[in-house]
Amino acid sequence: MSGIAEFRKYLPARISDAVSLLPQGISQTASELRLRAGMPASVTVGERNLLFDTSGRACGGANALRATRAELLECVSKLTRGSLYSCENAVSMGYIPLPEGGRAGVCGRAKVSAGRVECFSEITSVNLRVHRFVPDFAAPLAEYYRENGVCGAVVFSPPARGKTTFLRSAAYMLSCGEGIPRRRVGIADEREEIVTPETRLGIADALIGSPKGEAIELLTRTMSPEIIICDEIGESECESVLAAQNSGVSLIASAHAGSVRELLSRRGIKRLIDNGVFGVGVMLGAGYTAEITELEA
């Protein structure tokens, strides 16, 4: 697995040097590197958020490395290959897609028009999320499908438990025939973080950068997928999902929830379960583990 060292090419020299000095155990297992203008930088390792100094040593807030505004702008410039304008649509949704897959989250001072974020007049935080590929993460779902047949699945957990990593694995395993006969998979990759070189090894078709609702409709209409995979599903996509369901396409999507009870409290998800879209829930745990739970309408 790769670690946060892969992000050094996007970092100003002072910060890159500090990251290079982090202990290997932290560098290789961290899931996020966060820079904040004038505030402590941090790395996320499991459930821990660690601060570090310019020598790569763990420390308290007083001695923590802090990115200057100029350094943060330099990082954004490197992430956008010197053209923030070319990433304007993605940035308005809070992220910058990375060429190698994955994304960097951004936030700051937003300009709002008609109730929607139009752009950021100032970016004050960057969250570099490590892109991971864990081939057999979705093995429990593939095994369930092999024994019970394919059905819709909602993958859920609190933030930073690997939902997108699970979706990548599912796209790979199901389209490549790993543990189950090959399936035609459509990937609705709105945020440009599901598709990887590995997912392209199977019989998967991807629609990248399009809003999920439109992507689900288009994939269903033009690519005749057996399974569609997408990230976080919301109420705005319900109609498109229900239409796809009526076409016999199974959906695998993710949602933020810490338990089945929390999952069922989400109105859009509950509606989809009640309409038979999701037959199972996949609850993610620590260490890339997954537990299958059958959901009742």
N, C-alpha and C positions, 0 to 999 in steps of 0.2 A: 504493500500500500504506500501511496505517496503521502507526504506530510506537508507542513506549512513552508518548508524550505523551497517548494516549487513556486512560491509567491515572491521570492526575493527579486525577481526581475521586474516586478511592479513597484518595488519599494525604493524610496530615497536611500542614499548610501548609508547614512547614519543608522537608519532603522533596519536596513538589510544586514548591516554588520552585527547589530544586536541579536537579530533573529538567528544568524549563523552561529551565535555563541550559546544559544539555548541548549540545555542537555538533550541528548539524542532521544531519550525516552519521552520527553515532552514534544519535541519537534515532530516526531514520527506519529504520535498518537493524538495530537491536537486536532480538533475538528474545525476550529475557527481562529482567525487572527483579526483583532479589531483595533482600528486606529481611530482616535478621536482628537479633534483639534484642541490643543491646550489641556487635554485631560489624559489620564493614564491609558496606555495601550494594554491590551490583555490577550491572553490565549485561553481557549476553552478546551479542557481535557476532561472528558466524561461529564460529571456533574460539577466540576470545579472551574472557576474562573481565576486565572493566575495573572498577577502583574509581574513585570520584569524590568530590570534596569538596562543601561546601555552595555553592560557586560554580560547580559543574558542570564543574570541571576534572579531568582524569585525574590520579591521584595514587597514592602508595604507601599501605600499610596504616595508617601512623601518623596520616595526615591525612584518612583516608577518612571520609565521612559514616557515622554509625552511628545506627540507629533505636533509640530508647529502648523499653522494654517498653510504656509508655503509648502511644507512637506506633504500635507494632505492633498493639496492641489496637484503637486507633482505626481502623487500616486494615482489620482483620478486621470490625469493626462496619460499616464502609462497604460492604465486599464482601458482607456478608450482609444489607444493608438494615436493620441494627439488630436482626436476629433470628437469632442463631447456631443456635437451636433448630430453626428451619425448614430449615436446611441440615445438620442433625445426621447424617443418613445419608451424605450426600456427604462431609462432613468426616471421618467415621470411615474413609473410603476415601482420605483424603489430598487432597481438593480442594474448592473452592467454585466452582460454576458461575456464569458471568457472564451478565447479561441480554443483552448484545450478542453472545454466543457465546464459546466458549473457556472457560478455567478458570484459577483461581489454585490452585497447589499449596500445601499446608501440611504442616508437621511440627512436632514438639515432644515433650512428655511424654505418652505414650499410656497409656490405661487399657485393659487387656486382659482379656477374659472368654472362657473356653472356647477359648483359642488365637487369638482374633480381636480386632482393635482395636475397642473399643466406642465410645470417644470420646477427645478430647485434654483432659487437665486443664490443659494450658498449651500454647499455640501460640507457638513461638519463631522460626519462619521462614515467610516467604510468598514464593512464586515466581509473579509475574505474567507469564504467557506471552502473547505477542502473537498475536492471532487474525489469520491471513492467508488470503486467497483468491487463488490463482494459477490462473486458469481453465484453461490448457492444460498444467498440470504433468503430468497423466495422459495427454497426447497419445500418448506411445510405447505405452502399453497399449491405447488405443483403436485405434491403427494395427495393432497385433498382432492384436487381435480382428477387425478388418475383413478382414485377410488370412488368418487362420487359424481364426476362429470363437472364441466365448466359452468360457473355461475359468476355473477357479479361479486366483487369484493371491495370493501372499504378498509384501507390501511390507516390505522390511527395510533397516535401516541402524543405525548407532550412535545414541544419543539425540540429540535436537535437530537432526536432519537434514530434518525436514519430513514425517514419515510421516502425521500427521493432515492436514496440508495437501494431501498427495497424495490421501488418501481423499476429502476434500471435492471436489477436482477430478474424481476418478473418478465420484463420485455425480452431479455436475453434468453432466459430458460424456456419461455413459452414459444418464442419464434425460432429458436434453434433446436427445439426438441430435446431439451435436457430434462430427463425424467418424465417426459410426457410427449405424445405425438405432436409434431410441429403444428402450430396454429398461425393463421394470418393475423398479425398484430398491427393495429394502427396506434401511433403515438401522437397525442395532442400535446405538443411541447411548447406551451405558451412562453415560458420563461427560459427556454433554451438550456435546460439543465438535465433532462432525462436522456436524450440521445447521446450515445458515446460510440467510439469505434467498435466496442464489444456488441452493443445492441444492433449494429449494422451487419453482424455476421449471420443473422437469421432472416426470416421472411417477414420483416417489419417495414412498414411505410410510415414516415414521419411528416407531420405538418408542423413546422417550426415557426414560432413568433406570432401565430394567430390567436386571438381570444379563444378560450376553450370551447365555449358554446358553438361558435362558428366552425371550429376545427372538428368537433365531434360530428356535426351535421355533414360537413364536407366529406370526411373520411367514410362515414356511413353510406353516403350517396354515391361516392365515386370509387372507393377502394375495396368494397365488400369485405371488411375485416370480420374476423370471428370474435376478436377481443380488442377493445380500445383501452389504452392506458393514458391517464392524465394525472396531474398533480392536484393540489387543493381544490375541492369542488365546493361550490357555493350555490345559494338560491338562484342566482342569475343564470346558472347553467341547467337548472332543473328541467325546463321544457325540452331542451336539446337532448338531454340524457334520456328522458322518458320516450322521446321519439325514436332514439336509437334502440331503446329497450324493446319497443314494439316491432323493430326490424330484426330482432333475434340476436343482437350484438351484446356481448357481456362487457361490462365496464369494471376496470380496476382503477380506483381513485384513492386519494389520500385525504385525511381530515385531521385537524388538531383536536385531540381529546385524550384525557388521562385514564378513562375507563369507559365501559359500555354505557354506563348511566350517563356520563357526560356526552357521549356520542349521540345517544337518543334524545338528549335535550336540545340538540341543534335542529332547528325546524326543517331546513332544507334536507339534511341527511335523513331525518325521520320520515319525511315525505317520500324520499326515494326508497327507503326500506319498506314502507307501507305499500308501495307500488311494485314491490318485488325486484327492484333494480339490484339491491345488494343482498345476496343470500348468506354471506359470511362476513365477519369482521376479522381483521388481522391486527392483533394488538402487539406492538413492538416493545421489546424489553432491552435491557442493557446487553452489550456484547453481541449485537447483531442476532438477537433471538426473536422469534415470532410465534405467537400462539393463535390458533384458529378458533373462532367462536361462531357458531351458527346463529343467525339473527332471525327473529320471528316478526313477521309483518303484523 
